[in-house]
């Protein structure tokens, strides 16, 4: 029975969050600061997710082959390589570091 209470509470919470978004006046969304923040928020969330997935396992922070792959991808991105080259560089460097025992 507790599971159904949790499901109902979650559904109600999701509905209320969506309703709250609809109740925001349109003028508040047109402000330059709000527009700038809404454009930057997805980038910040993606960067945080990438860092968390790359540099942690459980409750520990560590630097392993995934960090080397991310560095290779960042380098390929800095030289404006095509997307497939960026992904390929990250995969090859990560696999190479793991093959060397890292």
Biopython code that builds the backbone (N, CA, C, O; Angstrom):
import numpy as np
from Bio.PDB.StructureBuilder import StructureBuilder

atoms = [
    (1, "UNK", "N", (0.809, -1.199, 0.000)),
    (1, "UNK", "CA", (0.000, 0.000, 0.000)),
    (1, "UNK", "C", (0.857, 1.270, 0.000)),
    (1, "UNK", "O", (0.469, 2.284, -0.581)),
    (2, "UNK", "N", (2.010, 1.211, 0.647)),
    (2, "UNK", "CA", (2.890, 2.382, 0.690)),
    (2, "UNK", "C", (3.396, 2.771, -0.689)),
    (2, "UNK", "O", (3.650, 3.945, -0.956)),
    (3, "UNK", "N", (3.543, 1.775, -1.570)),
    (3, "UNK", "CA", (4.015, 2.065, -2.923)),
    (3, "UNK", "C", (2.993, 2.927, -3.648)),
    (3, "UNK", "O", (3.371, 3.858, -4.359)),
    (4, "UNK", "N", (1.710, 2.637, -3.484)),
    (4, "UNK", "CA", (0.673, 3.410, -4.166)),
    (4, "UNK", "C", (0.591, 4.827, -3.621)),
    (4, "UNK", "O", (0.291, 5.763, -4.362)),
    (5, "UNK", "N", (0.852, 4.985, -2.350)),
    (5, "UNK", "CA", (0.885, 6.338, -1.772)),
    (5, "UNK", "C", (2.037, 7.127, -2.383)),
    (5, "UNK", "O", (1.883, 8.303, -2.714)),
    (6, "UNK", "N", (3.187, 6.483, -2.532)),
    (6, "UNK", "CA", (4.345, 7.144, -3.139)),
    (6, "UNK", "C", (4.075, 7.492, -4.596)),
    (6, "UNK", "O", (4.458, 8.567, -5.058)),
    (7, "UNK", "N", (3.420, 6.595, -5.324)),
    (7, "UNK", "CA", (3.098, 6.862, -6.722)),
    (7, "UNK", "C", (2.122, 8.028, -6.830)),
    (7, "UNK", "O", (2.296, 8.906, -7.675)),
    (8, "UNK", "N", (1.098, 8.044, -5.983)),
    (8, "UNK", "CA", (0.121, 9.134, -6.010)),
    (8, "UNK", "C", (0.763, 10.462, -5.629)),
    (8, "UNK", "O", (0.477, 11.489, -6.244)),
    (9, "UNK", "N", (1.627, 10.449, -4.623)),
    (9, "UNK", "CA", (2.306, 11.684, -4.210)),
    (9, "UNK", "C", (3.225, 12.196, -5.314)),
    (9, "UNK", "O", (3.300, 13.402, -5.549)),
    (10, "UNK", "N", (3.918, 11.297, -5.987)),
    (10, "UNK", "CA", (4.797, 11.689, -7.085)),
    (10, "UNK", "C", (3.988, 12.268, -8.248)),
    (10, "UNK", "O", (4.363, 13.289, -8.825)),
    (11, "UNK", "N", (2.887, 11.615, -8.585)),
    (11, "UNK", "CA", (2.040, 12.119, -9.673)),
    (11, "UNK", "C", (1.481, 13.495, -9.333)),
    (11, "UNK", "O", (1.464, 14.385, -10.184)),
    (12, "UNK", "N", (1.027, 13.676, -8.106)),
    (12, "UNK", "CA", (0.511, 14.972, -7.682)),
    (12, "UNK", "C", (1.607, 16.035, -7.710)),
    (12, "UNK", "O", (1.373, 17.164, -8.142)),
    (13, "UNK", "N", (2.803, 15.670, -7.248)),
    (13, "UNK", "CA", (3.923, 16.616, -7.280)),
    (13, "UNK", "C", (4.282, 17.019, -8.694)),
    (13, "UNK", "O", (4.529, 18.197, -8.952)),
    (14, "UNK", "N", (4.318, 16.069, -9.618)),
    (14, "UNK", "CA", (4.616, 16.388, -11.020)),
    (14, "UNK", "C", (3.554, 17.305, -11.607)),
    (14, "UNK", "O", (3.874, 18.246, -12.333)),
    (15, "UNK", "N", (2.296, 17.033, -11.296)),
    (15, "UNK", "CA", (1.209, 17.880, -11.793)),
    (15, "UNK", "C", (1.344, 19.302, -11.254)),
    (15, "UNK", "O", (1.172, 20.268, -11.996)),
    (16, "UNK", "N", (1.651, 19.429, -9.961)),
    (16, "UNK", "CA", (1.770, 20.756, -9.362)),
    (16, "UNK", "C", (2.952, 21.537, -9.933)),
    (16, "UNK", "O", (2.854, 22.748, -10.131)),
    (17, "UNK", "N", (4.069, 20.856, -10.200)),
    (17, "UNK", "CA", (5.223, 21.536, -10.798)),
    (17, "UNK", "C", (4.870, 22.024, -12.203)),
    (17, "UNK", "O", (5.224, 23.139, -12.586)),
    (18, "UNK", "N", (4.174, 21.188, -12.961)),
    (18, "UNK", "CA", (3.771, 21.596, -14.304)),
    (18, "UNK", "C", (2.779, 22.755, -14.239)),
    (18, "UNK", "O", (2.873, 23.689, -15.035)),
    (19, "UNK", "N", (1.841, 22.708, -13.313)),
    (19, "UNK", "CA", (0.878, 23.789, -13.147)),
    (19, "UNK", "C", (1.575, 25.082, -12.737)),
    (19, "UNK", "O", (1.215, 26.159, -13.212)),
    (20, "UNK", "N", (2.560, 24.983, -11.869)),
    (20, "UNK", "CA", (3.312, 26.162, -11.446)),
    (20, "UNK", "C", (4.006, 26.824, -12.633)),
    (20, "UNK", "O", (4.058, 28.050, -12.731)),
    (21, "UNK", "N", (4.540, 25.994, -13.535)),
    (21, "UNK", "CA", (5.174, 26.542, -14.730)),
    (21, "UNK", "C", (4.198, 27.269, -15.634)),
    (21, "UNK", "O", (4.560, 28.255, -16.276)),
    (22, "UNK", "N", (2.975, 26.794, -15.690)),
    (22, "UNK", "CA", (1.970, 27.450, -16.519)),
    (22, "UNK", "C", (1.442, 28.731, -15.900)),
    (22, "UNK", "O", (0.933, 29.600, -16.608)),
    (23, "UNK", "N", (1.558, 28.855, -14.591)),
    (23, "UNK", "CA", (1.033, 30.034, -13.901)),
    (23, "UNK", "C", (2.009, 31.209, -13.882)),
    (23, "UNK", "O", (1.639, 32.307, -13.465)),
    (24, "UNK", "N", (3.250, 30.995, -14.327)),
    (24, "UNK", "CA", (4.230, 32.079, -14.358)),
    (24, "UNK", "C", (3.807, 33.078, -15.425)),
    (24, "UNK", "O", (3.523, 32.684, -16.556)),
    (25, "UNK", "N", (3.760, 34.352, -15.091)),
    (25, "UNK", "CA", (3.361, 35.357, -16.095)),
    (25, "UNK", "C", (4.348, 35.411, -17.263)),
    (25, "UNK", "O", (5.555, 35.245, -17.086)),
    (26, "UNK", "N", (3.809, 35.645, -18.453)),
    (26, "UNK", "CA", (4.654, 35.677, -19.655)),
    (26, "UNK", "C", (5.703, 36.780, -19.571)),
    (26, "UNK", "O", (6.804, 36.627, -20.101)),
    (27, "UNK", "N", (5.377, 37.880, -18.916)),
    (27, "UNK", "CA", (6.342, 38.974, -18.784)),
    (27, "UNK", "C", (7.578, 38.583, -18.002)),
    (27, "UNK", "O", (8.671, 39.082, -18.271)),
    (28, "UNK", "N", (7.414, 37.694, -17.036)),
    (28, "UNK", "CA", (8.567, 37.240, -16.244)),
    (28, "UNK", "C", (9.517, 36.399, -17.085)),
    (28, "UNK", "O", (10.725, 36.400, -16.847)),
    (29, "UNK", "N", (8.979, 35.684, -18.064)),
    (29, "UNK", "CA", (9.816, 34.838, -18.914)),
    (29, "UNK", "C", (10.540, 35.612, -20.000)),
    (29, "UNK", "O", (11.478, 35.095, -20.607)),
    (30, "UNK", "N", (10.124, 36.827, -20.251)),
    (30, "UNK", "CA", (10.731, 37.646, -21.302)),
    (30, "UNK", "C", (11.898, 38.490, -20.809)),
    (30, "UNK", "O", (12.533, 39.177, -21.609)),
    (31, "UNK", "N", (12.193, 38.457, -19.532)),
    (31, "UNK", "CA", (13.310, 39.239, -18.998)),
    (31, "UNK", "C", (14.634, 38.690, -19.531)),
    (31, "UNK", "O", (14.778, 37.478, -19.691)),
    (32, "UNK", "N", (15.604, 39.571, -19.808)),
    (32, "UNK", "CA", (16.888, 39.118, -20.363)),
    (32, "UNK", "C", (17.632, 38.131, -19.445)),
    (32, "UNK", "O", (18.236, 37.171, -19.923)),
    (33, "UNK", "N", (17.583, 38.372, -18.144)),
    (33, "UNK", "CA", (18.274, 37.471, -17.225)),
    (33, "UNK", "C", (17.668, 36.075, -17.264)),
    (33, "UNK", "O", (18.401, 35.085, -17.266)),
    (34, "UNK", "N", (16.365, 35.981, -17.293)),
    (34, "UNK", "CA", (15.693, 34.681, -17.336)),
    (34, "UNK", "C", (16.010, 33.970, -18.648)),
    (34, "UNK", "O", (16.245, 32.761, -18.652)),
    (35, "UNK", "N", (16.018, 34.696, -19.749)),
    (35, "UNK", "CA", (16.355, 34.096, -21.044)),
    (35, "UNK", "C", (17.785, 33.573, -21.045)),
    (35, "UNK", "O", (18.047, 32.474, -21.533)),
    (36, "UNK", "N", (18.713, 34.363, -20.498)),
    (36, "UNK", "CA", (20.111, 33.948, -20.478)),
    (36, "UNK", "C", (20.304, 32.721, -19.590)),
    (36, "UNK", "O", (21.028, 31.794, -19.954)),
    (37, "UNK", "N", (19.658, 32.718, -18.431)),
    (37, "UNK", "CA", (19.782, 31.574, -17.530)),
    (37, "UNK", "C", (19.148, 30.324, -18.120)),
    (37, "UNK", "O", (19.688, 29.229, -17.963)),
    (38, "UNK", "N", (18.020, 30.466, -18.793)),
    (38, "UNK", "CA", (17.376, 29.296, -19.380)),
    (38, "UNK", "C", (18.190, 28.733, -20.543)),
    (38, "UNK", "O", (18.092, 27.545, -20.851)),
    (39, "UNK", "N", (18.985, 29.570, -21.183)),
    (39, "UNK", "CA", (19.854, 29.084, -22.252)),
    (39, "UNK", "C", (21.086, 28.378, -21.690)),
    (39, "UNK", "O", (21.595, 27.444, -22.310)),
    (40, "UNK", "N", (21.568, 28.809, -20.531)),
    (40, "UNK", "CA", (22.784, 28.230, -19.963)),
    (40, "UNK", "C", (22.532, 27.042, -19.047)),
    (40, "UNK", "O", (23.446, 26.252, -18.812)),
    (41, "UNK", "N", (21.344, 26.895, -18.534)),
    (41, "UNK", "CA", (21.048, 25.834, -17.581)),
    (41, "UNK", "C", (21.255, 24.433, -18.153)),
    (41, "UNK", "O", (21.855, 23.605, -17.467)),
    (42, "UNK", "N", (20.799, 24.115, -19.360)),
    (42, "UNK", "CA", (21.056, 22.771, -19.882)),
    (42, "UNK", "C", (22.544, 22.455, -20.034)),
    (42, "UNK", "O", (22.962, 21.320, -19.804)),
    (43, "UNK", "N", (23.339, 23.442, -20.415)),
    (43, "UNK", "CA", (24.780, 23.229, -20.555)),
    (43, "UNK", "C", (25.402, 22.923, -19.201)),
    (43, "UNK", "O", (26.232, 22.021, -19.089)),
    (44, "UNK", "N", (25.009, 23.662, -18.178)),
    (44, "UNK", "CA", (25.545, 23.428, -16.840)),
    (44, "UNK", "C", (25.141, 22.059, -16.302)),
    (44, "UNK", "O", (25.955, 21.370, -15.687)),
    (45, "UNK", "N", (23.897, 21.662, -16.526)),
    (45, "UNK", "CA", (23.446, 20.353, -16.063)),
    (45, "UNK", "C", (24.161, 19.227, -16.795)),
    (45, "UNK", "O", (24.524, 18.225, -16.178)),
    (46, "UNK", "N", (24.370, 19.373, -18.098)),
    (46, "UNK", "CA", (25.088, 18.352, -18.851)),
    (46, "UNK", "C", (26.545, 18.258, -18.412)),
    (46, "UNK", "O", (27.092, 17.159, -18.316)),
    (47, "UNK", "N", (27.175, 19.391, -18.148)),
    (47, "UNK", "CA", (28.565, 19.381, -17.664)),
    (47, "UNK", "C", (28.660, 18.717, -16.299)),
    (47, "UNK", "O", (29.593, 17.954, -16.047)),
    (48, "UNK", "N", (27.713, 18.994, -15.419)),
    (48, "UNK", "CA", (27.722, 18.365, -14.094)),
    (48, "UNK", "C", (27.500, 16.867, -14.194)),
    (48, "UNK", "O", (28.148, 16.096, -13.485)),
    (49, "UNK", "N", (26.591, 16.442, -15.066)),
    (49, "UNK", "CA", (26.349, 15.012, -15.246)),
    (49, "UNK", "C", (27.572, 14.317, -15.826)),
    (49, "UNK", "O", (27.920, 13.215, -15.401)),
    (50, "UNK", "N", (28.226, 14.953, -16.791)),
    (50, "UNK", "CA", (29.434, 14.378, -17.381)),
    (50, "UNK", "C", (30.533, 14.242, -16.331)),
    (50, "UNK", "O", (31.190, 13.204, -16.257)),
    (51, "UNK", "N", (30.736, 15.263, -15.532)),
    (51, "UNK", "CA", (31.765, 15.204, -14.490)),
    (51, "UNK", "C", (31.451, 14.131, -13.457)),
    (51, "UNK", "O", (32.342, 13.402, -13.023)),
    (52, "UNK", "N", (30.194, 14.035, -13.068)),
    (52, "UNK", "CA", (29.818, 13.035, -12.061)),
    (52, "UNK", "C", (29.999, 11.621, -12.606)),
    (52, "UNK", "O", (30.478, 10.743, -11.889)),
    (53, "UNK", "N", (29.628, 11.389, -13.849)),
    (53, "UNK", "CA", (29.753, 10.053, -14.435)),
    (53, "UNK", "C", (31.205, 9.703, -14.758)),
    (53, "UNK", "O", (31.564, 8.526, -14.784)),
    (54, "UNK", "N", (32.039, 10.705, -15.002)),
    (54, "UNK", "CA", (33.426, 10.442, -15.383)),
    (54, "UNK", "C", (34.338, 10.263, -14.179)),
    (54, "UNK", "O", (35.209, 9.394, -14.192)),
    (55, "UNK", "N", (34.157, 11.051, -13.160)),
    (55, "UNK", "CA", (35.126, 11.087, -12.068)),
    (55, "UNK", "C", (34.634, 10.479, -10.764)),
    (55, "UNK", "O", (35.229, 10.735, -9.717)),
    (56, "UNK", "N", (33.564, 9.678, -10.788)),
    (56, "UNK", "CA", (33.122, 9.073, -9.537)),
    (56, "UNK", "C", (32.628, 7.658, -9.772)),
    (56, "UNK", "O", (32.117, 7.316, -10.838)),
    (57, "UNK", "N", (32.799, 6.854, -8.742)),
    (57, "UNK", "CA", (32.211, 5.520, -8.698)),
    (57, "UNK", "C", (31.649, 5.347, -7.301)),
    (57, "UNK", "O", (32.396, 5.250, -6.327)),
    (58, "UNK", "N", (30.359, 5.310, -7.209)),
    (58, "UNK", "CA", (29.734, 5.208, -5.898)),
    (58, "UNK", "C", (29.964, 6.473, -5.100)),
    (58, "UNK", "O", (29.480, 7.545, -5.464)),
    (59, "UNK", "N", (30.704, 6.346, -4.009)),
    (59, "UNK", "CA", (30.967, 7.497, -3.138)),
    (59, "UNK", "C", (32.424, 7.946, -3.211)),
    (59, "UNK", "O", (32.876, 8.713, -2.361)),
    (60, "UNK", "N", (33.161, 7.480, -4.212)),
    (60, "UNK", "CA", (34.579, 7.830, -4.334)),
    (60, "UNK", "C", (34.816, 8.640, -5.599)),
    (60, "UNK", "O", (34.167, 8.436, -6.625)),
    (61, "UNK", "N", (35.759, 9.558, -5.499)),
    (61, "UNK", "CA", (36.193, 10.315, -6.666)),
    (61, "UNK", "C", (37.508, 9.710, -7.122)),
    (61, "UNK", "O", (38.431, 9.554, -6.322)),
    (62, "UNK", "N", (37.603, 9.364, -8.408)),
    (62, "UNK", "CA", (38.837, 8.788, -8.906)),
    (62, "UNK", "C", (39.086, 9.229, -10.338)),
    (62, "UNK", "O", (38.168, 9.630, -11.053)),
    (63, "UNK", "N", (40.314, 9.149, -10.728)),
    (63, "UNK", "CA", (40.728, 9.511, -12.081)),
    (63, "UNK", "C", (41.233, 8.244, -12.751)),
    (63, "UNK", "O", (42.259, 7.695, -12.348)),
    (64, "UNK", "N", (40.525, 7.779, -13.767)),
    (64, "UNK", "CA", (40.916, 6.563, -14.456)),
    (64, "UNK", "C", (40.881, 6.787, -15.966)),
    (64, "UNK", "O", (41.038, 7.917, -16.428)),
    (65, "UNK", "N", (40.681, 5.738, -16.724)),
    (65, "UNK", "CA", (40.705, 5.823, -18.180)),
    (65, "UNK", "C", (39.610, 6.731, -18.725)),
    (65, "UNK", "O", (39.774, 7.334, -19.785)),
    (66, "UNK", "N", (38.500, 6.832, -18.011)),
    (66, "UNK", "CA", (37.421, 7.705, -18.476)),
    (66, "UNK", "C", (37.866, 9.168, -18.514)),
    (66, "UNK", "O", (37.466, 9.916, -19.406)),
    (67, "UNK", "N", (38.679, 9.572, -17.564)),
    (67, "UNK", "CA", (39.200, 10.942, -17.558)),
    (67, "UNK", "C", (40.105, 11.210, -18.745)),
    (67, "UNK", "O", (40.071, 12.289, -19.336)),
    (68, "UNK", "N", (40.916, 10.216, -19.088)),
    (68, "UNK", "CA", (41.786, 10.367, -20.259)),
    (68, "UNK", "C", (40.958, 10.466, -21.533)),
    (68, "UNK", "O", (41.278, 11.256, -22.421)),
    (69, "UNK", "N", (39.902, 9.677, -21.628)),
    (69, "UNK", "CA", (39.019, 9.750, -22.791)),
    (69, "UNK", "C", (38.316, 11.093, -22.889)),
    (69, "UNK", "O", (38.163, 11.644, -23.979)),
    (70, "UNK", "N", (37.891, 11.617, -21.747)),
    (70, "UNK", "CA", (37.251, 12.933, -21.735)),
    (70, "UNK", "C", (38.241, 14.019, -22.144)),
    (70, "UNK", "O", (37.881, 14.951, -22.863)),
    (71, "UNK", "N", (39.476, 13.902, -21.692)),
    (71, "UNK", "CA", (40.505, 14.880, -22.085)),
    (71, "UNK", "C", (40.772, 14.812, -23.587)),
    (71, "UNK", "O", (40.954, 15.845, -24.231)),
    (72, "UNK", "N", (40.797, 13.608, -24.147)),
    (72, "UNK", "CA", (40.998, 13.463, -25.594)),
    (72, "UNK", "C", (39.830, 14.073, -26.361)),
    (72, "UNK", "O", (40.028, 14.728, -27.384)),
    (73, "UNK", "N", (38.617, 13.857, -25.866)),
    (73, "UNK", "CA", (37.446, 14.452, -26.525)),
    (73, "UNK", "C", (37.492, 15.970, -26.443)),
    (73, "UNK", "O", (37.148, 16.653, -27.408)),
    (74, "UNK", "N", (37.912, 16.504, -25.303)),
    (74, "UNK", "CA", (38.008, 17.956, -25.147)),
    (74, "UNK", "C", (39.060, 18.528, -26.094)),
    (74, "UNK", "O", (38.859, 19.593, -26.677)),
    (75, "UNK", "N", (40.168, 17.832, -26.246)),
    (75, "UNK", "CA", (41.212, 18.282, -27.163)),
    (75, "UNK", "C", (40.712, 18.262, -28.606)),
    (75, "UNK", "O", (40.949, 19.206, -29.359)),
    (76, "UNK", "N", (40.024, 17.191, -28.992)),
    (76, "UNK", "CA", (39.479, 17.112, -30.353)),
    (76, "UNK", "C", (38.420, 18.190, -30.575)),
    (76, "UNK", "O", (38.311, 18.744, -31.669)),
    (77, "UNK", "N", (37.647, 18.484, -29.542)),
    (77, "UNK", "CA", (36.649, 19.547, -29.644)),
    (77, "UNK", "C", (37.316, 20.908, -29.779)),
    (77, "UNK", "O", (36.818, 21.777, -30.496)),
    (78, "UNK", "N", (38.436, 21.099, -29.096)),
    (78, "UNK", "CA", (39.147, 22.382, -29.146)),
    (78, "UNK", "C", (39.708, 22.661, -30.537)),
    (78, "UNK", "O", (39.802, 23.819, -30.945)),
    (79, "UNK", "N", (40.083, 21.611, -31.267)),
    (79, "UNK", "CA", (40.599, 21.810, -32.628)),
    (79, "UNK", "C", (39.484, 21.713, -33.668)),
    (79, "UNK", "O", (39.748, 21.609, -34.866)),
    (80, "UNK", "N", (38.236, 21.747, -33.197)),
    (80, "UNK", "CA", (37.043, 21.758, -34.040)),
    (80, "UNK", "C", (36.949, 20.540, -34.944)),
    (80, "UNK", "O", (36.640, 20.660, -36.129)),
    (81, "UNK", "N", (37.217, 19.365, -34.383)),
    (81, "UNK", "CA", (37.087, 18.122, -35.139)),
    (81, "UNK", "C", (35.603, 17.785, -35.304)),
    (81, "UNK", "O", (34.775, 18.233, -34.511)),
    (82, "UNK", "N", (35.266, 17.005, -36.320)),
    (82, "UNK", "CA", (33.870, 16.567, -36.474)),
    (82, "UNK", "C", (33.444, 15.670, -35.304)),
    (82, "UNK", "O", (34.281, 15.086, -34.615)),
    (83, "UNK", "N", (32.133, 15.577, -35.098)),
    (83, "UNK", "CA", (31.593, 14.860, -33.951)),
    (83, "UNK", "C", (32.082, 13.411, -33.891)),
    (83, "UNK", "O", (32.469, 12.937, -32.824)),
    (84, "UNK", "N", (32.068, 12.713, -35.012)),
    (84, "UNK", "CA", (32.502, 11.308, -35.002)),
    (84, "UNK", "C", (33.980, 11.174, -34.652)),
    (84, "UNK", "O", (34.376, 10.195, -34.019)),
    (85, "UNK", "N", (34.783, 12.122, -35.045)),
    (85, "UNK", "CA", (36.204, 12.103, -34.690)),
    (85, "UNK", "C", (36.358, 12.323, -33.185)),
    (85, "UNK", "O", (37.204, 11.689, -32.555)),
    (86, "UNK", "N", (35.562, 13.201, -32.609)),
    (86, "UNK", "CA", (35.612, 13.455, -31.167)),
    (86, "UNK", "C", (35.258, 12.192, -30.398)),
    (86, "UNK", "O", (35.958, 11.811, -29.460)),
    (87, "UNK", "N", (34.170, 11.544, -30.799)),
    (87, "UNK", "CA", (33.750, 10.311, -30.124)),
    (87, "UNK", "C", (34.795, 9.217, -30.327)),
    (87, "UNK", "O", (35.133, 8.494, -29.390)),
    (88, "UNK", "N", (35.297, 9.100, -31.536)),
    (88, "UNK", "CA", (36.323, 8.083, -31.818)),
    (88, "UNK", "C", (37.590, 8.301, -31.008)),
    (88, "UNK", "O", (38.176, 7.343, -30.505)),
    (89, "UNK", "N", (38.015, 9.543, -30.877)),
    (89, "UNK", "CA", (39.206, 9.834, -30.079)),
    (89, "UNK", "C", (38.994, 9.449, -28.624)),
    (89, "UNK", "O", (39.878, 8.868, -27.994)),
    (90, "UNK", "N", (37.829, 9.770, -28.096)),
    (90, "UNK", "CA", (37.529, 9.425, -26.705)),
    (90, "UNK", "C", (37.518, 7.915, -26.513)),
    (90, "UNK", "O", (38.049, 7.413, -25.522)),
    (91, "UNK", "N", (36.921, 7.191, -27.444)),
    (91, "UNK", "CA", (36.853, 5.733, -27.329)),
    (91, "UNK", "C", (38.241, 5.117, -27.437)),
    (91, "UNK", "O", (38.607, 4.259, -26.635)),
    (92, "UNK", "N", (39.012, 5.555, -28.427)),
    (92, "UNK", "CA", (40.343, 4.974, -28.618)),
    (92, "UNK", "C", (41.278, 5.248, -27.440)),
    (92, "UNK", "O", (42.010, 4.356, -27.010)),
    (93, "UNK", "N", (41.258, 6.466, -26.922)),
    (93, "UNK", "CA", (42.127, 6.793, -25.794)),
    (93, "UNK", "C", (41.692, 6.036, -24.543)),
    (93, "UNK", "O", (42.534, 5.520, -23.808)),
    (94, "UNK", "N", (40.395, 5.966, -24.299)),
    (94, "UNK", "CA", (39.917, 5.222, -23.135)),
    (94, "UNK", "C", (40.288, 3.754, -23.239)),
    (94, "UNK", "O", (40.757, 3.165, -22.265)),
    (95, "UNK", "N", (40.083, 3.154, -24.410)),
    (95, "UNK", "CA", (40.438, 1.752, -24.596)),
    (95, "UNK", "C", (41.935, 1.540, -24.487)),
    (95, "UNK", "O", (42.385, 0.545, -23.919)),
    (96, "UNK", "N", (42.714, 2.474, -25.031)),
    (96, "UNK", "CA", (44.166, 2.341, -24.942)),
    (96, "UNK", "C", (44.676, 2.414, -23.514)),
    (96, "UNK", "O", (45.544, 1.633, -23.123)),
    (97, "UNK", "N", (44.147, 3.342, -22.734)),
    (97, "UNK", "CA", (44.563, 3.460, -21.330)),
    (97, "UNK", "C", (44.163, 2.222, -20.551)),
    (97, "UNK", "O", (44.929, 1.736, -19.719)),
    (98, "UNK", "N", (42.964, 1.704, -20.814)),
    (98, "UNK", "CA", (42.534, 0.484, -20.127)),
    (98, "UNK", "C", (43.376, -0.705, -20.540)),
    (98, "UNK", "O", (43.678, -1.559, -19.706)),
    (99, "UNK", "N", (43.766, -0.786, -21.813)),
    (99, "UNK", "CA", (44.613, -1.886, -22.273)),
    (99, "UNK", "C", (45.997, -1.840, -21.638)),
    (99, "UNK", "O", (46.621, -2.880, -21.425)),
    (100, "UNK", "N", (46.473, -0.643, -21.339)),
    (100, "UNK", "CA", (47.775, -0.498, -20.695)),
    (100, "UNK", "C", (47.714, -0.730, -19.197)),
    (100, "UNK", "O", (48.734, -0.677, -18.510)),
    (101, "UNK", "N", (46.509, -0.988, -18.693)),
    (101, "UNK", "CA", (46.368, -1.278, -17.275)),
    (101, "UNK", "C", (45.960, -0.104, -16.419)),
    (101, "UNK", "O", (46.106, -0.155, -15.198)),
    (102, "UNK", "N", (45.455, 0.952, -17.024)),
    (102, "UNK", "CA", (45.082, 2.162, -16.277)),
    (102, "UNK", "C", (43.667, 2.230, -15.865)),
    (102, "UNK", "O", (43.254, 3.203, -15.233)),
]
sb = StructureBuilder()
sb.init_structure("model")
sb.init_model(0)
sb.init_chain("A")
sb.init_seg("    ")
for serial, (resi, resn, name, xyz) in enumerate(atoms, 1):
    if name == "N":
        sb.init_residue(resn, " ", resi, " ")
    sb.init_atom(name, np.array(xyz, "f"), 0.0, 1.0, " ", f" {name:<3s}", serial, name[0])
structure = sb.get_structure()
